[in-house]
């Protein structure tokens, strides 16, 4: 079905319906919003003066708005900031942290919750490192796949974790990680598209640089002690990783750059 014109109004019109419809449609997806402490790991808040559209209604934060719910989120977990309208016909919204990922709404043209949270608009992602560390803050853009995502996670032992909170299905993910163990600095730089898994890594007592064409994460102290991993699938809100540990490498923080 073809698109239809809605700005059918002119000077002298008494019926303002077309003008009102035009104004309402132009504010869909509007997000003139910013967070305090965006460039550090301190507690963020909705900055005073922020404007944002939620479910067709435009809201303004005249003063700084606190965000609640951080305590319910586990450490080293992706988190989100969402705006929650008060009631079915709201005139106010409040801000909350959540660990439930959003879905894209074609109708609302934004990231929203589902079922009982279907009118909750998601405005940002971040990572809870611990109770006082709010890392990797990233505001959602008005459309899908309009930017990149920088984040981090930890691996230890064997596992198949789903890394979420990216905000889109990546096409390529770049990994960076390092750890010192046994007096040896181990480091890895990897590229992964869930089909090709490549990396350059440094390890062993000699400090040699090596390449690998089967894993995108390799931390190598020596033959008995190493950690390896790669992406097995690109998902709607991130990716799934498989990693295996031989010996005892320890907890490793992996930094990633996801590209749409």
C-alpha positions as CSV (number, residue, x, y, z in Angstrom):
1,X,0.0,0.0,0.0
2,X,1.4,3.4,-1.0
3,X,2.2,6.1,1.6
4,X,-0.4,8.9,1.9
5,X,0.1,12.6,2.5
6,X,-1.0,13.9,5.9
7,X,0.0,17.5,5.8
8,X,-3.1,18.6,4.0
9,X,-3.7,22.0,5.6
10,X,-3.4,25.6,4.5
11,X,-3.8,29.2,5.7
12,X,-7.3,30.0,6.9
13,X,-8.3,26.3,7.7
14,X,-10.7,26.0,10.7
15,X,-10.3,22.2,11.0
16,X,-6.8,21.7,12.5
17,X,-6.9,17.9,12.4
18,X,-4.4,17.7,9.5
19,X,-2.0,20.1,11.2
20,X,-2.3,18.2,14.5
21,X,-1.7,14.8,12.8
22,X,1.4,16.3,11.1
23,X,2.9,17.6,14.3
24,X,2.1,14.2,16.1
25,X,3.8,12.2,13.4
26,X,6.9,14.3,13.3
27,X,7.7,13.7,16.9
28,X,7.5,9.9,16.6
29,X,11.0,8.4,17.6
30,X,12.1,11.9,18.9
31,X,14.8,11.6,21.6
32,X,16.4,14.8,22.6
33,X,17.7,13.1,25.7
34,X,21.1,12.8,27.5
35,X,22.5,11.0,30.5
36,X,24.6,12.4,33.2
37,X,28.0,10.7,33.8
38,X,27.8,9.3,30.2
39,X,31.6,9.5,29.7
40,X,32.5,7.6,32.9
41,X,31.4,4.7,35.1
42,X,29.5,6.6,37.7
43,X,25.7,6.4,38.3
44,X,23.8,8.0,35.4
45,X,20.6,10.0,35.5
46,X,18.3,11.5,32.9
47,X,19.7,15.0,32.4
48,X,17.5,18.0,33.1
49,X,16.0,19.5,29.9
50,X,15.8,16.1,28.2
51,X,12.8,15.6,25.8
52,X,11.6,12.2,24.5
53,X,8.6,10.6,22.8
54,X,7.2,7.5,24.4
55,X,4.3,5.7,22.6
56,X,3.2,8.8,20.8
57,X,3.4,11.2,23.8
58,X,6.1,13.8,24.3
59,X,7.7,14.1,27.7
60,X,10.1,16.7,29.2
61,X,12.4,16.2,32.2
62,X,12.6,19.7,33.8
63,X,14.9,18.5,36.5
64,X,17.4,15.6,36.7
65,X,15.6,12.3,37.0
66,X,17.0,9.4,39.0
67,X,17.0,5.9,37.6
68,X,15.9,3.0,39.9
69,X,16.4,-0.8,39.9
70,X,20.1,-1.2,39.7
71,X,20.2,-3.5,42.7
72,X,18.2,-6.2,41.0
73,X,20.7,-6.7,38.2
74,X,23.6,-9.2,38.6
75,X,27.3,-8.3,38.2
76,X,28.9,-8.5,34.8
77,X,25.4,-8.4,33.1
78,X,24.1,-6.3,30.3
79,X,21.6,-3.7,31.5
80,X,19.1,-1.3,29.9
81,X,17.5,2.0,30.8
82,X,13.8,2.3,30.0
83,X,11.1,4.9,30.4
84,X,7.9,3.6,32.1
85,X,4.7,5.6,31.5
86,X,2.3,6.0,34.5
87,X,-0.9,4.3,33.4
88,X,-2.8,3.8,30.1
89,X,-3.1,7.6,29.4
90,X,0.1,8.8,31.1
91,X,1.1,12.4,31.8
92,X,4.4,11.3,33.5
93,X,7.2,8.7,32.9
94,X,9.8,7.4,35.3
95,X,13.2,5.8,34.5
96,X,14.2,2.2,35.5
97,X,17.1,-0.2,35.0
98,X,16.3,-3.7,33.7
99,X,18.1,-6.7,32.5
100,X,15.3,-7.7,30.1
101,X,16.3,-7.0,26.5
102,X,13.9,-4.9,24.3
103,X,12.5,-5.7,20.8
104,X,12.2,-3.4,17.9
105,X,8.6,-2.1,17.3
106,X,7.8,-1.2,13.7
107,X,4.6,0.4,14.8
108,X,6.3,2.7,17.4
109,X,9.6,2.9,15.4
110,X,11.7,2.3,18.5
111,X,13.0,-0.2,21.0
112,X,10.2,-1.3,23.4
113,X,9.4,-4.0,25.9
114,X,6.8,-6.7,25.3
115,X,3.5,-7.9,26.8
116,X,3.0,-6.0,30.1
117,X,6.0,-3.8,29.2
118,X,5.0,-3.1,25.6
119,X,4.7,0.7,26.3
120,X,8.1,0.9,28.0
121,X,10.6,2.7,25.7
122,X,14.2,1.7,26.0
123,X,16.6,4.5,25.6
124,X,20.1,3.1,26.5
125,X,22.2,0.1,27.2
126,X,25.1,-0.3,29.7
127,X,26.9,-3.0,31.7
128,X,26.7,-3.6,35.4
129,X,30.3,-4.5,36.5
130,X,29.4,-4.2,40.2
131,X,27.2,-2.2,42.5
132,X,29.0,1.0,41.9
133,X,30.3,0.6,38.3
134,X,28.1,1.5,35.4
135,X,30.1,0.8,32.3
136,X,29.7,0.9,28.5
137,X,26.9,3.4,28.4
138,X,25.3,3.7,24.9
139,X,22.2,5.6,23.9
140,X,19.9,3.9,21.4
141,X,19.5,5.7,18.1
142,X,16.1,6.4,16.7
143,X,16.4,3.6,14.1
144,X,17.9,0.2,14.0
145,X,21.6,-0.5,13.1
146,X,22.7,3.1,12.9
147,X,25.9,2.7,14.9
148,X,28.4,0.4,16.6
149,X,28.4,-1.0,20.1
150,X,31.4,-1.2,22.4
151,X,31.0,-3.5,25.4
152,X,32.7,-6.1,27.6
153,X,32.1,-9.4,29.3
154,X,34.1,-12.0,31.3
155,X,34.9,-15.6,30.6
156,X,36.2,-18.3,32.9
157,X,36.3,-22.0,32.4
158,X,34.1,-23.5,29.7
159,X,30.8,-22.0,28.5
160,X,28.4,-20.9,25.8
161,X,27.3,-17.4,27.0
162,X,24.8,-15.3,25.0
163,X,26.1,-11.7,24.9
164,X,23.1,-9.4,24.7
165,X,22.5,-5.6,25.0
166,X,24.2,-4.9,21.6
167,X,21.0,-3.4,20.2
168,X,21.3,-5.1,16.8
169,X,22.4,-8.3,15.0
170,X,26.1,-7.8,14.4
171,X,27.8,-8.6,11.1
172,X,31.4,-8.6,12.6
173,X,32.7,-8.5,16.1
174,X,36.3,-7.4,17.0
175,X,37.7,-8.8,20.3
176,X,40.5,-7.4,22.5
177,X,41.7,-9.0,25.8
178,X,44.8,-9.5,27.9
179,X,45.8,-11.1,31.2
180,X,49.0,-11.6,33.2
181,X,49.5,-15.1,34.5
182,X,52.6,-16.9,35.7
183,X,54.6,-13.7,35.0
184,X,53.6,-13.8,31.3
185,X,51.5,-11.2,29.6
186,X,49.0,-12.8,27.3
187,X,47.0,-10.8,24.8
188,X,44.6,-11.5,21.9
189,X,43.2,-9.4,19.0
190,X,40.4,-11.2,17.1
191,X,37.9,-10.9,14.3
192,X,34.7,-12.9,14.1
193,X,31.6,-13.1,11.8
194,X,30.4,-16.4,13.2
195,X,31.8,-18.2,10.2
196,X,35.4,-17.0,10.1
197,X,37.3,-16.9,13.4
198,X,40.7,-15.2,13.2
199,X,43.1,-13.8,15.8
200,X,46.6,-12.6,16.5
201,X,47.8,-13.5,20.0
202,X,50.8,-13.2,22.2
203,X,51.8,-15.6,24.9
204,X,54.3,-18.1,26.2
205,X,57.5,-17.3,28.0
206,X,59.2,-16.2,24.7
207,X,56.5,-13.5,24.0
208,X,56.1,-14.6,20.4
209,X,53.2,-13.3,18.3
210,X,51.2,-16.0,16.6
211,X,48.1,-16.3,14.4
212,X,45.1,-18.6,14.5
213,X,42.4,-19.3,12.0
214,X,39.9,-21.3,14.2
215,X,39.3,-19.0,17.2
216,X,39.0,-15.2,17.7
217,X,40.0,-15.3,21.4
218,X,43.2,-17.0,22.5
219,X,45.0,-16.5,25.8
220,X,48.0,-18.7,25.9
221,X,50.4,-19.1,28.8
222,X,51.7,-22.5,27.8
223,X,50.3,-25.8,26.5
224,X,48.6,-26.8,29.8
225,X,47.1,-23.3,30.4
226,X,45.1,-21.5,27.7
227,X,41.6,-20.1,27.0
228,X,40.1,-20.2,23.6
229,X,36.8,-19.0,22.1
230,X,34.8,-17.9,19.1
231,X,31.3,-16.8,18.0
232,X,28.8,-19.6,17.1
233,X,25.9,-17.3,16.2
234,X,24.9,-13.7,15.6
235,X,21.7,-13.0,17.4
236,X,19.0,-10.3,17.2
237,X,20.5,-8.4,20.2
238,X,24.1,-9.7,20.2
239,X,26.0,-12.9,19.7
240,X,26.6,-16.3,21.3
241,X,30.1,-17.4,22.2
242,X,31.7,-20.8,22.9
243,X,34.9,-20.8,25.0
244,X,37.0,-23.6,26.5
245,X,39.7,-23.5,29.1
246,X,42.6,-25.9,29.6
247,X,44.4,-25.8,32.9
248,X,43.9,-22.6,35.0
249,X,43.9,-19.2,33.2
250,X,41.5,-17.4,35.4
251,X,38.8,-14.8,34.8
252,X,39.3,-12.8,31.6
253,X,37.6,-9.6,30.7
254,X,37.0,-9.4,26.9
255,X,36.3,-6.0,25.3
256,X,34.4,-6.1,22.0
257,X,33.5,-3.8,19.2
258,X,30.3,-5.0,17.3
259,X,29.5,-3.7,13.8
260,X,26.0,-3.8,12.2
